[in-house]
């Protein structure tokens, strides 16, 4: 079962979507004997690649957001405790 295939993110697979819809529009007998299976398998591989690409892009964005967040935390700590956490280190020693 495939997701809704007319979304913008599946534009790379549009030719396979159209071919599968055209195949499914044919008579039942050829479909029953697996005439559409190769097209369906190719579409599945295409959709899998789209999903992997989206996951990779999301992971890269998440890493960038995390890096910016950690940098901000470091700036806040430096504002609070001074450069290189000087006041915090003194408090630990005491």
C-alpha positions as CSV (number, residue, x, y, z in Angstrom):
1,X,0.0,0.0,0.0
2,X,1.4,3.4,-1.0
3,X,0.8,6.8,0.6
4,X,-1.1,9.5,-1.1
5,X,1.0,9.8,-4.2
6,X,-0.1,13.2,-5.5
7,X,1.8,15.2,-2.9
8,X,4.6,17.5,-3.9
9,X,7.3,15.4,-2.2
10,X,6.7,12.6,-4.7
11,X,7.4,14.5,-7.9
12,X,10.5,12.4,-8.5
13,X,8.2,9.3,-8.7
14,X,5.5,10.9,-10.8
15,X,6.1,8.8,-14.0
16,X,5.9,5.6,-11.9
17,X,2.7,6.8,-10.2
18,X,1.1,7.5,-13.6
19,X,2.2,4.2,-15.0
20,X,0.8,2.3,-12.1
21,X,-2.5,4.2,-12.3
22,X,-2.7,3.4,-16.0
23,X,-1.9,-0.2,-15.3
24,X,-4.6,-0.4,-12.7
25,X,-7.1,1.1,-15.1
26,X,-6.8,-1.9,-17.4
27,X,-8.9,-5.0,-17.2
28,X,-8.8,-7.2,-14.1
29,X,-7.3,-10.3,-15.6
30,X,-3.9,-8.9,-16.5
31,X,-3.6,-7.3,-13.1
32,X,-4.6,-10.6,-11.4
33,X,-1.6,-12.2,-13.1
34,X,0.9,-9.6,-11.9
35,X,1.1,-7.3,-14.9
36,X,1.4,-4.3,-12.5
37,X,3.8,-5.9,-10.0
38,X,7.1,-4.6,-11.6
39,X,5.8,-1.1,-11.8
40,X,4.6,-1.3,-8.2
41,X,8.0,-2.6,-7.0
42,X,9.8,0.2,-8.9
43,X,7.4,2.7,-7.3
44,X,8.1,1.3,-3.9
45,X,11.8,1.6,-4.4
46,X,11.4,5.2,-5.6
47,X,9.2,6.1,-2.6
48,X,11.7,4.5,-0.2
49,X,14.5,6.6,-1.7
50,X,12.3,9.8,-1.3
51,X,11.8,8.8,2.4
52,X,15.5,8.2,3.0
53,X,16.4,11.5,1.4
54,X,13.8,13.3,3.5
55,X,15.1,11.6,6.7
56,X,18.7,12.5,5.8
57,X,17.7,16.2,5.3
58,X,15.7,16.3,8.5
59,X,18.7,14.8,10.4
60,X,21.0,17.4,9.0
61,X,18.6,20.2,10.0
62,X,18.2,18.7,13.5
63,X,22.0,18.6,13.9
64,X,22.3,22.3,12.9
65,X,19.5,23.3,15.3
66,X,21.2,21.3,18.1
67,X,24.6,22.9,17.4
68,X,23.0,26.3,17.5
69,X,21.2,25.5,20.7
70,X,24.4,24.2,22.4
71,X,26.2,27.3,21.3
72,X,23.5,29.5,22.8
73,X,23.7,27.5,26.1
74,X,27.5,28.0,26.1
75,X,27.0,31.8,25.6
76,X,24.5,31.9,28.5
77,X,26.9,30.0,30.8
78,X,29.7,32.4,29.9
79,X,27.4,35.4,30.6
80,X,26.5,33.8,34.0
81,X,29.9,32.4,35.1
82,X,32.4,34.3,33.0
83,X,34.8,33.2,30.3
84,X,35.8,29.5,30.6
85,X,33.2,29.1,33.4
86,X,35.6,30.8,35.9
87,X,33.1,31.4,38.7
88,X,31.6,27.9,38.4
89,X,35.1,26.4,38.8
90,X,35.8,28.5,41.9
91,X,32.5,27.4,43.4
92,X,33.3,23.7,42.8
93,X,36.7,24.1,44.6
94,X,35.2,25.7,47.6
